[in-house]
Amino acid sequence: MKLFVFLTLIHCFAALQISAAPEAFINEEAEKLIDKSREILFTNPEQAVLYATKAIQLITENEKEGQKNDQKTEAILAYSLADKLLGNFDSSIRMLYDALESVTPSNNTLQGKIYALMGVLYCSLTDYNKAIEFNDKATSIFKTAGDSAMIASCYNSRGIIHYNLDEFNIAEQFFLQALSINRSLKLMKEAAGNLNNLALYKGDNEKKIEYINEAIAINKNLNAQWSLGE
């Protein structure tokens, strides 16, 4: 069950990824590899890692030592997501610390994405204090930026942390906040993920069935076969 929660979270996170910030130089071949890595993230994470690795290598070949590079950071994020799906939690988190060294200081949104994924990874590693710490950092950045979609993603992540701690009442409050935001933004796939998470623990059975039925209806409308299977 907790594997499903994680995959739901990763789908939300991957769907909210943005392109690299404009830079003086963009490696077009590397950019195509990053896109390919994201496209096959869930169907072939092993190949996604290879694409991201090649992109990192191409970018690194043309950069100066210590140079900040947001495109490289995006490649590292793609690698980390795929590596996480393969269960390589330690190497995935190490890559994100490299991402923090690579991201330009002015790109707060990209820094927030790194912190958000670090929270997810530390949750998977059962270091819930660290997970909350990085989730808080990410949430703060996205609140400052007024990025409601990413705030919702962070709330969903925070709910999963408390779900893993068996703190279901707290988890529910975060899932409901995420759901409210995603509904207002008409991000229905993300809303369906929130609804699924709301039905994972004990509570009002009739309400839980309502959540599941609404999630099914949304996923049918979106023809989201993987989510319907879940």
Salt bridges, closest charged atoms under 4 A:
GLU63 OE2 - LYS72 NZ 2.81
GLU74 OE1 - ARG38 NH2 2.67
GLU74 OE1 - LYS113 NZ 3.34
GLU133 OE1 - LYS130 NZ 3.95
GLU133 OE2 - LYS137 NZ 3.77
ASP136 OD1 - ARG158 NH1 2.68
GLU167 OE1 - HIS162 ND1 2.65
GLU210 OE1 - LYS207 NZ 3.58
GLU214 OE1 - ARG183 NH2 2.65
